[in-house]
């Protein structure tokens, strides 16, 4: 069995993951303080128990979103490196 790699296909995959990583990271870069203030204003003092659980959940969500964005960026970068290595091996 022979391994066949199509560099153009790898480039499309890398570009898609890099772009997704940027978009996801942008979404995760929301201002947590402003979001919390808006939630506090919306629920008022009666929502104190809600806010005590909302704040850590919001921070976990934003952190996880940034992590997913970083992973997509890393996949794009690793795919570019793999494509270059396959191309160099083919050219040797």
ABEGO torsion letter per residue (X at the ends): XBBBBBAAAAAAAAAAAAAAAAAAAAAAABBAAAAAAAAAAAAEAAAAAAAAAAAAAAAAAAAAAAAAAAAAAAAAAAAAAAAAAAAAAAAX
